C-alpha cells in the first residue's frame, strides 16, 4: 500500500495535467475564430473527467475489497464447518448415549449445510452403524442407550432419502452398511435412485427393519452374505424398477423378509445360493411384471416362501437347481398370465410347493429334469386356460404330484420322457375340457398315476410311446365324454391299468400299436374289452 498510494497520486497528477492542456487544445480546435476557452471551463472539464476516472477506480477497489471479504468469509465458514465436523465426530465417540445422539443430529445438520463435504458426513454416519454392536443386554460390551442412537441414525438417513428433488437430499449417494448389525430400523418410503446401498454381510438379529413403500430405481441394493436370524425385514409395497437387490449367499433363519404387495417391474431380486432354514420370505399379493426373482442354487430346509395371490406377467422366477428339503413354497391363488417359473434341475426331497387354486392363462412353469424323492408339488384346484406346466425328463422316485380337482380347458401339462419309479401323480377329480395332458415317452416302473373320478370332455391326454413296466395307471370312475385318450405305440409289460367303473360316452380311446404283456393287468370294468396287440 505504501508503494501503490504515491504511484497512484503521481499518475493522477500527470493525468490531470494532460487533461487540462489536452482539453484546452481540443476545445480551441473545435472553436476556431471564436473567443478562447477560459481556464475555468478547462478546470471544470478536467475535474469532471477525473471524477469519472476516480469513480471507476473506486468501483474497482470496492470489487477487489468484496472479493477479499468473500474469501475471508469463505475461509471463516470453512473453518467453522471444519470445527463443527470435529465437534460432531467427538460427540459420536463419547461414552454417554445422550452425547452420541447430539452428535448424530449435529453431523446430519452439518451435512445439510456443507454440500461440498456432504458425502463425508453421510459416510461417517454409515460407518458408525458398521461399528461393533452388542445386542445382548447381559453380554460384555453392551452399551446402554446404543440401540436408540443407531435407530436415530437410520431414521435420519431415511428422512434424507424421501425427496430426490430436495436441496439437502442424500439420494444417489452410496450407503455402506457392510457387516452392520441391525436389530430394527425404519427405512420406509426411501427413494433409492442410483448409487449403491450395501448390506453385504450384515446381521439382522431382531426387531423389524422396515423398507415398506420404498422405491428402487436405477441403483443396486446388496444383501450378499447377510444373515437373518430373528429379524423381520419388510419390503411391503416396495417399488422395484430398473434396480437390482441381491441376497447372494444370504442366510435366512428364524427371521423374515417381507415383499407384501411389492411392485417389481424391470428389476432383479437375487437370492442366488441363499440358505433358508426356518425363515419366511413373503411376496404375498406382489405384482411381478418384467422383473426377475432368482433363487437358483438356493437351499430350502425350513420356513416358508410365499407368493400367494401374486400376479405374474412377463417376469421370471428362477429356482433352477434349488434344493427343497423341508420348506414350503406357495403360489396359492397366484395369477400367471405370462413369464416363467423355473424349477429346472431342482431337487425335492421333502416339503411342499403349492400352486393350489392358481390361475394359468399364459405363463410357463418348468420342472424339467427335476428330481422328486419326497415332499409334495400340488396344483390342486388350479385353473389352466393357457400356458404350460412342464415336467419333461423329471425323475419321480417318491413324493406326490397332485392336480386334484384341477380344471384344464387350455394350455399344456406335460410329463414327456419323465421317469416314474415311485411316488404318486394324482389327477383325482380333475376336469379336462380342453388343452393337452401328455406322458409321451414316459417310463412308469413303480408308483401311481391316478385319474380316479376325473372328467374328460375335450382336449387330449397322451401316453403315446410310454413304457409301463410296473406301478399303476388308474382311470377308475372316470367319465369320458369327449376328447381323446391316446395310448398309440405304448408298451405295457407289467403293472396295472385300471378302468374300473369308468364311463365311456363320446371320447376316443386310441390303442393303435399298443403292446400289452401278459404280466400286465388290465381292468376294463364296464368298458368294452379293446383288442390290443400282444407281444
C-alpha positions in Angstrom: 0.0 0.0 0.0 2.9 2.5 0.8 4.2 1.9 -2.7 0.9 1.9 -4.6 -0.5 5.1 -3.0 2.3 7.5 -4.0 2.5 6.0 -7.5 -1.3 6.4 -7.9 -1.0 10.1 -6.8 1.7 10.8 -9.3 -0.3 9.2 -12.1 -3.4 11.1 -11.2 -1.4 14.5 -11.2 0.1 13.6 -14.7 -3.3 12.7 -15.9 -4.8 15.9 -14.6 -2.1 18.0 -16.3 -2.6 16.2 -19.6 -6.3 16.5 -19.4 -6.1 20.2 -18.7 -3.9 21.1 -21.6 -5.5 18.5 -23.9 -8.9 19.7 -23.3 -7.8 23.3 -23.9 -6.3 22.4 -27.2 -9.3 20.3 -28.2 -11.8 23.0 -27.3 -9.7 25.6 -29.2 -9.6 23.4 -32.3 -13.3 22.9 -32.1 -14.0 26.7 -31.8 -11.7 28.4 -34.4 -12.1 32.1 -34.7 -14.0 32.3 -31.5 -13.1 33.6 -28.1 -10.6 31.3 -26.5 -11.9 28.9 -23.9 -11.4 30.2 -20.4 -9.3 28.3 -17.9 -12.3 27.9 -15.6 -14.0 25.8 -18.3 -10.9 23.7 -18.7 -10.8 23.1 -15.0 -14.4 22.1 -14.9 -14.0 19.6 -17.8 -10.8 18.2 -16.2 -12.4 17.8 -12.8 -15.4 16.0 -14.4 -13.1 13.6 -16.3 -11.1 12.9 -13.2 -14.2 12.3 -11.2 -15.3 9.7 -13.7 -11.9 8.1 -13.5 -12.0 8.2 -9.8 -15.4 6.6 -9.8 -14.1 3.7 -11.9 -11.1 3.3 -9.7 -13.3 3.4 -6.6 -15.5 0.7 -8.1 -12.5 -1.5 -8.9 -11.3 -1.0 -5.3 -14.7 -1.9 -3.9 -15.0 -5.0 -6.1 -11.5 -6.1 -5.0 -12.4 -5.5 -1.4 -15.6 -7.5 -1.8 -13.6 -10.4 -3.2 -11.2 -10.2 -0.3 -14.0 -10.1 2.1 -15.8 -13.0 0.5 -12.6 -15.0 0.5 -12.1 -14.2 4.2 -15.7 -15.1 4.9 -15.5 -18.4 3.0 -12.3 -19.3 4.9 -14.0 -18.4 8.1 -17.1 -20.5 7.1 -14.8 -23.4 6.1 -13.0 -23.1 9.4 -16.3 -23.0 11.3 -17.7 -26.0 9.3 -14.5 -28.0 10.0 -14.8 -27.2 13.7 -18.4 -28.3 13.7 -17.3 -31.5 12.0 -14.6 -32.1 14.6 -17.0 -31.5 17.4 -19.8 -33.7 15.9 -17.2 -36.5 15.4 -16.1 -36.2 19.0 -19.7 -36.4 20.2 -20.3 -39.5 18.2 -17.4 -41.1 20.1 -18.5 -40.1 23.5 -19.2 -42.6 26.3 -22.7 -41.1 27.1 -25.5 -42.1 24.8 -27.1 -38.7 25.1 -24.0 -37.0 23.8 -23.7 -39.5 20.9 -27.3 -38.7 20.0 -26.4 -35.0 19.9 -23.5 -35.9 17.6 -25.9 -37.7 15.2 -28.1 -34.6 14.9 -25.0 -32.4 14.6 -23.5 -34.4 11.8 -26.8 -34.6 9.9 -27.2 -30.8 10.2 -23.6 -30.3 9.1 -24.3 -32.5 6.0 -27.3 -30.2 5.2 -25.1 -27.0 5.5 -21.9 -28.3 3.9 -22.7 -29.6 0.4 -19.1 -29.9 -0.6 -18.5 -32.4 2.2 -22.0 -33.9 2.5 -20.8 -37.3 1.3 -18.2 -37.4 4.0 -20.8 -36.7 6.7 -23.1 -39.4 5.3 -20.2 -41.9 5.3 -19.4 -41.1 8.9 -23.0 -42.0 10.0 -22.9 -45.2 7.9 -19.5 -46.0 9.4 -21.0 -45.6 12.9 -23.5 -48.4 12.1 -20.7 -50.6 10.9 -19.0 -50.4 14.3 -19.2 -53.5 16.6 -22.6 -53.6 18.3 -23.7 -55.9 21.1 -27.5 -56.5 21.3 -27.5 -58.8 24.3 -28.0 -56.7 27.4 -26.2 -59.3 29.6 -23.2 -59.6 27.3 -19.8 -57.9 27.8 -19.6 -54.8 25.6 -23.2 -53.9 25.8 -23.7 -50.1 25.8 -26.8 -48.7 27.4 -28.7 -46.4 25.0 -26.8 -47.6 22.0 -29.8 -49.0 20.2 -31.6 -45.7 20.3 -28.5 -44.0 18.8 -28.5 -46.4 15.9 -32.2 -46.2 15.3 -31.8 -42.4 15.2 -29.1 -42.7 12.6 -31.3 -44.9 10.5 -34.3 -42.6 10.8 -32.0 -39.6 9.9 -30.8 -41.4 6.8 -34.4 -42.3 5.9 -35.6 -38.7 6.3 -32.9 -37.6 3.8 -33.9 -40.2 1.2 -37.6 -39.2 0.9 -37.4 -36.5 -1.8 -34.8 -36.7 -4.5 -35.5 -33.0 -5.5 -34.8 -31.6 -2.0 -31.7 -29.4 -1.7 -30.5 -31.5 1.2 -31.3 -34.9 -0.3 -28.9 -37.9 0.1 -30.4 -39.7 -2.8 -27.8 -41.0 -5.2 -25.1 -41.3 -2.6 -23.5 -44.7 -1.9 -24.6 -46.1 1.5 -22.3 -48.7 3.0 -23.7 -50.8 5.8 -21.4 -53.8 5.2 -21.2 -56.0 8.2 -23.5 -53.8 10.3 -25.8 -55.3 13.0 -29.5 -54.4 12.8 -32.0 -55.2 15.5 -34.6 -52.8 14.0 -34.7 -49.7 11.8 -37.1 -47.7 9.7 -36.2 -47.2 6.1 -39.8 -46.9 5.0 -40.6 -44.7 2.0 -36.9 -44.2 1.0 -36.2 -43.3 -2.7 -33.1 -45.2 -3.7 -32.3 -43.7 -7.1 -28.9 -44.6 -8.4 -25.9 -45.3 -6.2 -25.1 -48.5 -4.3 -26.6 -49.5 -0.9 -24.6 -52.3 0.6 -25.9 -54.6 3.4 -23.3 -57.2 2.5 -22.5 -59.4 5.4 -25.0 -57.5 7.6 -26.6 -59.3 10.6 -30.3 -58.9 11.1 -30.8 -60.3 14.6 -34.1 -59.0 15.9 -36.8 -56.4 15.6 -38.3 -55.0 12.4 -36.2 -53.5 9.6 -38.8 -51.7 7.5 -38.4 -50.8 3.8 -42.1 -50.6 3.2 -43.2 -48.2 0.4 -39.6 -47.8 -0.7 -38.8 -47.2 -4.4 -35.7 -48.7 -6.0 -34.9 -47.2 -9.4 -31.6 -47.5 -11.3 -29.5 -48.4 -8.3 -28.3 -51.6 -6.5 -29.1 -52.8 -3.0 -26.8 -55.6 -1.9 -27.6 -58.1 0.9 -25.0 -60.6 -0.2 -23.9 -62.9 2.6 -26.2 -61.2 5.0 -27.6 -63.2 8.0 -31.3 -63.1 9.0 -31.9 -64.7 12.4 -34.9 -63.5 14.3 -35.4 -60.2 12.5 -38.1 -59.2 10.1 -37.1 -57.2 7.0 -40.1 -55.6 5.4 -40.3 -54.5 1.8 -44.1 -54.2 1.8 -45.5 -52.2 -1.2 -41.9 -51.6 -2.4 -41.5 -50.5 -6.0 -38.6 -52.0 -7.9 -37.9 -50.5 -11.3 -34.6 -50.9 -13.1 -32.8 -51.8 -9.9 -31.1 -54.9 -8.6 -31.5 -56.1 -5.0 -29.2 -59.1 -4.2 -29.2 -61.6 -1.3 -26.5 -63.8 -2.8 -25.4 -66.5 -0.3 -27.5 -64.8 2.4 -28.6 -67.0 5.4 -32.2 -66.7 6.5 -33.0 -68.5 9.7 -35.9 -67.7 12.0 -36.4 -64.2 10.5 -38.5 -62.9 7.6 -38.1 -60.8 4.5 -41.4 -59.3 3.5 -42.3 -58.1 0.0 -46.1 -57.9 0.6 -47.8 -56.1 -2.2 -44.5 -55.1 -3.7 -44.4 -54.0 -7.3 -41.4 -55.4 -9.3 -41.1 -54.1 -12.8 -37.9 -54.4 -14.9 -35.7 -55.1 -11.9 -33.9 -58.0 -10.2 -34.2 -59.6 -6.8 -31.3 -62.1 -6.5 -31.4 -64.8 -3.8 -28.8 -66.9 -5.7 -27.3 -69.6 -3.4 -29.2 -68.3 -0.3 -29.9 -70.6 2.6 -33.4 -70.7 4.1 -33.6 -72.5 7.4 -36.7 -71.6 9.3 -37.4 -68.1 7.9 -40.2 -66.6 5.8 -39.9 -64.7 2.6 -43.2 -63.1 1.7 -44.3 -62.0 -1.8 -48.0 -62.2 -0.9 -50.1 -60.1 -3.4 -46.9 -58.9 -5.1 -47.0 -57.8 -8.7 -44.2 -59.0 -10.9 -44.1 -57.6 -14.4 -41.0 -57.8 -16.5 -38.8 -58.4 -13.5 -36.6 -61.3 -12.4 -36.5 -63.1 -9.0 -33.7 -65.5 -8.7 -33.5 -68.4 -6.2 -31.1 -70.6 -8.3 -29.0 -73.0 -6.2 -30.8 -71.8 -3.1 -31.3 -74.3 -0.2 -34.7 -74.5 1.5 -34.6 -76.7 4.6 -37.3 -75.0 6.6 -39.5 -71.9 6.8 -41.8 -70.6 4.0 -41.5 -68.8 0.7 -44.9 -67.2 0.0 -46.1 -66.0 -3.4 -49.8 -66.4 -2.5 -52.1 -64.3 -4.7 -49.2 -62.8 -6.5 -49.6 -61.6 -10.2 -47.0 -62.8 -12.8 -46.9 -61.0 -16.2 -43.7 -61.2 -18.1 -41.5 -61.9 -15.1 -39.1 -64.8 -14.4 -38.9 -66.6 -11.1 -35.9 -68.9 -11.1 -35.5 -71.9 -8.8 -33.0 -73.7 -11.1 -31.1 -76.4 -9.2 -32.6 -75.3 -5.9 -32.8 -77.9 -3.1 -36.0 -78.2 -1.2 -35.8 -80.4 1.8 -38.4 -79.2 4.3 -39.6 -75.7 3.3 -43.0 -74.7 2.0 -43.0 -72.7 -1.3 -46.5 -71.4 -2.1 -48.1 -69.9 -5.2 -51.7 -70.4 -3.9 -54.2 -68.4 -5.9 -51.4 -66.7 -7.9 -52.2 -65.5 -11.4 -49.9 -66.4 -14.2 -50.6 -64.6 -17.5 -47.1 -64.7 -18.9 -43.5 -65.2 -17.9 -41.8 -68.2 -16.4 -41.4 -70.0 -13.0 -38.4 -72.3 -13.4 -37.6 -75.3 -11.2 -35.4 -77.0 -13.8 -33.0 -79.4 -12.2 -34.4 -78.7 -8.7 -34.2 -81.4 -6.0 -37.4 -82.1 -4.0 -36.8 -84.5 -1.0 -39.4 -83.1 1.4 -41.5 -80.0 2.0 -44.2 -78.6 -0.3 -44.5 -76.5 -3.4 -48.1 -75.4 -3.6 -49.9 -73.9 -6.7 -53.3 -74.6 -5.2 -56.1 -72.7 -7.0 -53.6 -70.8 -9.1 -54.8 -69.4 -12.4 -52.8 -70.1 -15.5 -53.6 -68.2 -18.7 -50.3 -68.0 -20.4 -47.2 -68.4 -18.2 -44.9 -71.4 -18.1 -43.9 -73.4 -15.0 -41.0 -75.7 -15.8 -39.7 -78.6 -13.7 -37.6 -80.3 -16.4 -35.1 -82.8 -15.2 -36.1 -82.2 -11.6 -35.8 -84.9 -9.0 -38.6 -85.9 -6.7 -37.9 -88.3 -3.8 -40.3 -86.8 -1.3 -42.5 -83.9 -0.5 -45.4 -82.6 -2.4 -45.9 -80.4 -5.5 -49.6 -79.5 -5.7 -51.8 -77.9 -8.4 -55.0 -78.8 -6.6 -57.9 -76.7 -7.8 -55.7 -74.8 -10.3 -57.3 -73.5 -13.5 -55.5 -73.9 -16.8 -56.8 -71.9 -19.8 -53.4 -71.4 -21.3 -49.7 -71.7 -20.6 -47.6 -74.7 -19.8 -46.6 -76.8 -16.8 -43.6 -78.9 -17.9 -42.2 -82.0 -16.1 -40.2 -83.1 -19.2 -37.5 -85.5 -18.1 -38.3 -85.3 -14.4 -37.3 -88.2 -12.2 -40.0 -89.2 -9.7 -38.9 -91.8 -7.1 -41.1 -90.6 -4.3 -43.3 -87.8 -3.1 -46.6 -86.7 -4.5 -47.5 -84.5 -7.5 -51.2 -83.5 -7.2 -53.7 -81.9 -9.6 -56.8 -82.8 -7.5 -59.9 -81.1 -8.9 -57.8 -79.0 -11.3 -59.5 -77.6 -14.4 -57.8 -77.9 -17.7 -59.5 -76.0 -20.6 -56.4 -75.0 -22.4 -52.6 -75.0 -22.3 -50.4 -78.0 -21.7 -49.4 -80.1 -18.7 -46.6 -82.4 -19.8 -44.7 -85.3 -18.3 -43.0 -86.3 -21.5 -39.9 -88.5 -21.0 -40.4 -88.4 -17.3 -39.3 -91.4 -15.2 -41.6 -92.8 -12.5 -40.1 -95.3 -10.1 -42.1 -94.4 -7.1 -44.4 -91.7 -5.7 -47.8 -90.6 -6.9 -49.2 -88.3 -9.6 -52.8 -87.6 -8.7 -55.4 -86.1 -11.0 -58.3 -87.3 -8.8 -61.5 -85.4 -9.7 -59.8 -83.2 -12.3 -61.9 -81.7 -15.1 -60.3 -81.7 -18.5 -62.3 -79.9 -21.2 -59.5 -78.8 -23.5 -55.8 -78.4 -23.7 -53.2 -81.2 -23.6 -52.0 -83.5 -20.9 -49.1 -85.7 -22.1 -47.0 -88.5 -20.8 -45.4 -89.3 -24.1 -42.2 -91.5 -23.9 -42.6 -91.5 -20.1 -41.5 -94.6 -18.2 -43.5 -96.0 -15.3 -41.8 -98.7 -13.3 -43.4 -98.1 -9.9 -45.6 -95.6 -8.3 -49.1 -94.5 -9.2 -50.6 -92.2 -11.9 -54.2 -91.7 -10.7 -57.1 -90.2 -12.7 -59.9 -91.5 -10.4 -63.2 -89.6 -10.7 -61.7 -87.3 -13.4 -63.9 -85.9 -16.1 -62.7 -85.8 -19.8 -64.9 -83.8 -22.2 -62.3 -82.4 -24.5 -58.6 -82.0 -25.2 -56.0 -84.7 -25.5 -54.5 -87.0 -22.9 -51.5 -88.6 -24.4 -49.5 -91.7 -23.4 -48.1 -92.3 -26.8 -44.9 -94.4 -26.8 -45.0 -94.6 -23.0 -43.5 -97.6 -21.3 -45.3 -99.2 -18.4 -43.1 -101.7 -16.6 -44.7 -101.6 -13.2 -46.8 -99.4 -10.9 -50.4 -98.4 -11.5 -52.2 -96.3 -14.1 -55.7 -95.7 -12.7 -58.8 -94.4 -14.6 -61.3 -95.7 -12.0 -64.7 -94.0 -12.1 -63.6 -91.5 -14.8 -66.1 -90.1 -17.2 -65.0 -90.0 -20.8 -67.5 -87.8 -22.8 -65.2 -86.1 -25.3 -61.7 -85.5 -26.4 -59.0 -88.2 -27.0 -57.1 -90.5 -24.7 -54.1 -91.6 -26.7 -52.0 -94.7 -26.0 -50.7 -95.3 -29.5 -47.3 -97.0 -29.6 -47.3 -97.5 -25.8 -45.8 -100.7 -24.2 -47.2 -102.3 -21.1 -45.0 -105.1 -19.8 -46.1 -105.2 -16.1 -48.1 -103.2 -13.6 -51.8 -102.4 -13.7 -54.1 -100.3 -15.9 -57.4 -99.9 -14.2 -60.6 -98.6 -16.0 -62.9 -99.9 -13.3 -66.3 -98.3 -13.3 -65.3 -95.9 -16.0 -67.9 -94.4 -18.3 -67.2 -94.0 -22.0 -69.7 -91.8 -23.8 -68.1 -89.8 -26.6 -64.3 -89.9 -26.0 -61.9 -91.7 -28.2 -59.5 -94.3 -26.7 -56.6 -94.8 -29.1 -54.6 -98.0 -28.5 -53.1 -98.3 -32.0 -49.9 -100.2 -31.9 -50.1 -100.9 -28.2 -48.2 -103.9 -26.8 -49.6 -105.4 -23.6 -47.7 -108.3 -22.0 -49.5 -111.0 -20.1 -47.7 -109.8 -16.9 -49.6 -106.6 -17.1 -53.0 -106.4 -15.5 -55.7 -104.5 -17.5 -59.0 -103.9 -15.8 -61.6 -102.8 -18.3 -64.6 -102.7 -16.0 -67.8 -101.8 -17.9 -65.9 -100.7 -20.9 -65.8 -103.0 -23.9 -62.6 -105.0 -24.0 -60.3 -103.4 -26.5 -58.4 -105.6 -28.8 -54.7 -104.7 -28.4 -51.6 -106.4 -29.8 -49.9 -109.0 -27.6 -46.1 -109.2 -27.8 
